[in-house]
Amino acid sequence: MQTLSAEQRRFFEQAASTYQLALVADTSAQAYLASRGLDQTAANTFRLGVVSAPLIGHEMVRGRLCIPYITPSGVVNFSFRCLKRHVCSEDGCPKYLPIEGVERNIYNVLDLKRDSPFICVVEGELDALTLSMCGMPAIGLPGVKQWKKHFSRCLEDFDVIYAFGDGDKAGRQFGSFLAKEARARPISMPQGMDVNALYLQGGADALRALID
């Protein structure tokens, strides 16, 4: 994993705090989170924010949702999600933008330390935090194309690893990949659904039912 300098860590912490505070006054970003079933408690827990006034170097992510990657030693990375009311793929807009020059890594690593016999693995930050706030420890991966061999070692202490892919071809490929690389059990999601969509439809019980 890439080692951050003390200055990078200081800047990342400043950015997370600045954007987290900006969310308090941004009703549009709050409405988006509410539409995903994420309340203020979830926003506070995961330090979600909005880039209303970008710090130097973050001008390209103005107006986006800020999702910090939090570890025991602080904030080590970010992902920035588009909040515009459009279909990103149709408008040539990247739905998520990473920090340039920083390696992609695992999201929500704090859940790796939770006292649980199982861990859930998803492709995406919002699905990971949705599972986590439902009491199901979860981490998010940057995608199978950026899988690193040491990721599997992070999962070795869990009796069971559940791979929550989306309910489509790509999601099934995600589950199959993790079954091979990390002895995961692929979870069959309803067609066309992802973790957050299923949560909105049936709440935490609908997600827990997939592994019970």
NUPA-36044 format. One record per residue (C-alpha): residue in three letters; residue number from 0; x negated, y negated, z negated. Coordinates in steps of 0.05 Angstrom, whole numbers. Last residue first. Layout:
BEGIN
{'ALA' NUM {X Y Z}} ...
//
This chain:
BEGIN
{'ASP' 211 {590 322 -136}} {'ILE' 210 {544 292 -84}} {'LEU' 209 {594 259 -35}} {'ALA' 208 {645 249 -91}} {'ARG' 207 {597 199 -124}} {'LEU' 206 {605 153 -64}} {'ALA' 205 {681 155 -63}} {'ASP' 204 {682 146 -138}} {'ALA' 203 {641 83 -133}} {'GLY' 202 {695 47 -94}} {'GLY' 201 {739 78 -40}} {'GLN' 200 {741 32 20}} {'LEU' 199 {690 -20 -1}} {'TYR' 198 {643 35 -25}} {'LEU' 197 {651 72 41}} {'ALA' 196 {631 9 78}} {'ASN' 195 {571 -1 32}} {'VAL' 194 {545 70 42}} {'ASP' 193 {554 71 118}} {'MET' 192 {614 91 158}} {'GLY' 191 {625 105 232}} {'GLN' 190 {641 178 221}} {'PRO' 189 {647 196 148}} {'MET' 188 {579 206 115}} {'SER' 187 {548 275 111}} {'ILE' 186 {493 274 60}} {'PRO' 185 {426 303 80}} {'ARG' 184 {391 341 24}} {'ALA' 183 {319 317 19}} {'ARG' 182 {257 361 21}} {'ALA' 181 {214 298 32}} {'GLU' 180 {188 301 104}} {'LYS' 179 {233 354 134}} {'ALA' 178 {297 338 99}} {'LEU' 177 {279 264 106}} {'PHE' 176 {277 271 182}} {'SER' 175 {342 309 185}} {'GLY' 174 {377 256 144}} {'PHE' 173 {352 199 187}} {'GLN' 172 {371 238 250}} {'ARG' 171 {441 245 223}} {'GLY' 170 {443 170 211}} {'ALA' 169 {419 156 281}} {'LYS' 168 {475 199 309}} {'ASP' 167 {529 165 268}} {'GLY' 166 {558 165 198}} {'ASP' 165 {501 127 167}} {'GLY' 164 {447 166 131}} {'PHE' 163 {448 179 56}} {'ALA' 162 {390 226 42}} {'TYR' 161 {398 258 -27}} {'ILE' 160 {336 279 -64}} {'VAL' 159 {344 332 -119}} {'ASP' 158 {299 353 -176}} {'PHE' 157 {263 287 -177}} {'ASP' 156 {189 280 -197}} {'GLU' 155 {163 287 -126}} {'LEU' 154 {198 226 -98}} {'CYS' 153 {140 177 -98}} {'ARG' 152 {98 231 -66}} {'SER' 151 {144 230 -5}} {'PHE' 150 {129 157 6}} {'HIS' 149 {55 173 9}} {'LYS' 148 {63 199 80}} {'LYS' 147 {86 132 106}} {'TRP' 146 {152 123 143}} {'GLN' 145 {152 62 189}} {'LYS' 144 {189 95 247}} {'VAL' 143 {236 128 197}} {'GLY' 142 {264 61 175}} {'PRO' 141 {247 7 124}} {'LEU' 140 {268 54 67}} {'GLY' 139 {316 37 12}} {'ILE' 138 {315 68 -58}} {'ALA' 137 {372 94 -100}} {'PRO' 136 {392 113 -171}} {'MET' 135 {467 127 -171}} {'GLY' 134 {501 86 -225}} {'CYS' 133 {547 48 -178}} {'MET' 132 {500 -12 -181}} {'SER' 131 {446 33 -153}} {'LEU' 130 {489 59 -96}} {'THR' 129 {505 -12 -73}} {'LEU' 128 {432 -33 -84}} {'ALA' 127 {409 20 -35}} {'ASP' 126 {463 5 16}} {'LEU' 125 {443 -69 14}} {'GLU' 124 {369 -53 23}} {'GLY' 123 {371 -9 84}} {'GLU' 122 {358 62 106}} {'VAL' 121 {380 104 47}} {'VAL' 120 {349 150 -5}} {'CYS' 119 {386 173 -66}} {'ILE' 118 {349 199 -127}} {'PHE' 117 {364 258 -172}} {'PRO' 116 {348 286 -241}} {'SER' 115 {355 216 -271}} {'ASP' 114 {319 175 -324}} {'ARG' 113 {305 114 -282}} {'LYS' 112 {232 101 -262}} {'LEU' 111 {243 110 -186}} {'ASP' 110 {300 61 -194}} {'LEU' 109 {249 5 -204}} {'VAL' 108 {225 20 -133}} {'ASN' 107 {284 -20 -106}} {'TYR' 106 {259 -25 -34}} {'ILE' 105 {202 18 -8}} {'ASN' 104 {149 -15 35}} {'ARG' 103 {138 -55 97}} {'GLU' 102 {68 -84 104}} {'VAL' 101 {61 -159 98}} {'GLY' 100 {36 -201 156}} {'GLU' 99 {103 -231 174}} {'ILE' 98 {156 -225 119}} {'PRO' 97 {213 -183 145}} {'LEU' 96 {273 -204 187}} {'TYR' 95 {340 -168 185}} {'LYS' 94 {399 -174 233}} {'PRO' 93 {352 -195 289}} {'CYS' 92 {393 -241 334}} {'GLY' 91 {399 -224 408}} {'ASP' 90 {471 -248 409}} {'GLU' 89 {503 -180 421}} {'SER' 88 {460 -144 370}} {'CYS' 87 {474 -196 317}} {'VAL' 86 {549 -191 322}} {'HIS' 85 {572 -259 297}} {'ARG' 84 {592 -295 233}} {'LYS' 83 {522 -317 214}} {'LEU' 82 {492 -290 149}} {'CYS' 81 {429 -258 179}} {'ARG' 80 {390 -218 129}} {'PHE' 79 {320 -235 102}} {'SER' 78 {276 -180 74}} {'PHE' 77 {224 -195 22}} {'ASN' 76 {160 -168 -9}} {'VAL' 75 {119 -160 -72}} {'VAL' 74 {162 -192 -127}} {'GLY' 73 {137 -175 -197}} {'SER' 72 {91 -126 -231}} {'PRO' 71 {145 -76 -249}} {'THR' 70 {169 -81 -176}} {'ILE' 69 {220 -125 -141}} {'TYR' 68 {229 -127 -66}} {'PRO' 67 {267 -192 -57}} {'ILE' 66 {330 -197 -12}} {'CYS' 65 {340 -267 14}} {'LEU' 64 {404 -280 53}} {'ARG' 63 {390 -323 114}} {'GLY' 62 {403 -397 124}} {'ARG' 61 {331 -414 142}} {'VAL' 60 {291 -351 159}} {'MET' 59 {245 -381 212}} {'GLU' 58 {226 -438 165}} {'HIS' 57 {195 -389 115}} {'GLY' 56 {122 -410 123}} {'ILE' 55 {127 -469 76}} {'LEU' 54 {187 -460 30}} {'PRO' 53 {255 -458 63}} {'ALA' 52 {311 -502 37}} {'SER' 51 {377 -463 41}} {'VAL' 50 {343 -395 42}} {'VAL' 49 {396 -355 3}} {'GLY' 48 {385 -312 -58}} {'LEU' 47 {391 -242 -86}} {'ARG' 46 {355 -229 -151}} {'PHE' 45 {374 -155 -154}} {'THR' 44 {407 -160 -222}} {'ASN' 43 {431 -231 -211}} {'ALA' 42 {466 -216 -145}} {'ALA' 41 {496 -153 -174}} {'THR' 40 {523 -191 -233}} {'GLN' 39 {548 -246 -187}} {'ASP' 38 {591 -197 -148}} {'LEU' 37 {574 -151 -89}} {'GLY' 36 {633 -118 -55}} {'ARG' 35 {606 -132 14}} {'SER' 34 {657 -186 27}} {'ALA' 33 {638 -216 -40}} {'LEU' 32 {566 -221 -16}} {'TYR' 31 {589 -259 46}} {'ALA' 30 {632 -305 4}} {'GLN' 29 {573 -321 -41}} {'ALA' 28 {532 -338 21}} {'SER' 27 {586 -386 43}} {'THR' 26 {595 -416 -27}} {'ASP' 25 {521 -436 -31}} {'ALA' 24 {510 -472 -97}} {'VAL' 23 {490 -412 -139}} {'LEU' 22 {454 -382 -80}} {'ALA' 21 {403 -438 -83}} {'LEU' 20 {378 -414 -151}} {'GLN' 19 {362 -346 -123}} {'TYR' 18 {326 -379 -64}} {'THR' 17 {280 -419 -109}} {'SER' 16 {267 -362 -158}} {'ALA' 15 {250 -313 -102}} {'ALA' 14 {206 -363 -66}} {'GLN' 13 {167 -382 -130}} {'GLU' 12 {157 -308 -145}} {'PHE' 11 {131 -296 -75}} {'PHE' 10 {85 -356 -80}} {'ARG' 9 {54 -332 -145}} {'ARG' 8 {46 -262 -117}} {'GLN' 7 {13 -289 -55}} {'GLU' 6 {-34 -332 -97}} {'ALA' 5 {-55 -273 -140}} {'SER' 4 {-71 -234 -76}} {'LEU' 3 {-27 -179 -52}} {'THR' 2 {-52 -108 -43}} {'GLN' 1 {-25 -70 17}} {'MET' 0 {0 0 0}} 
//
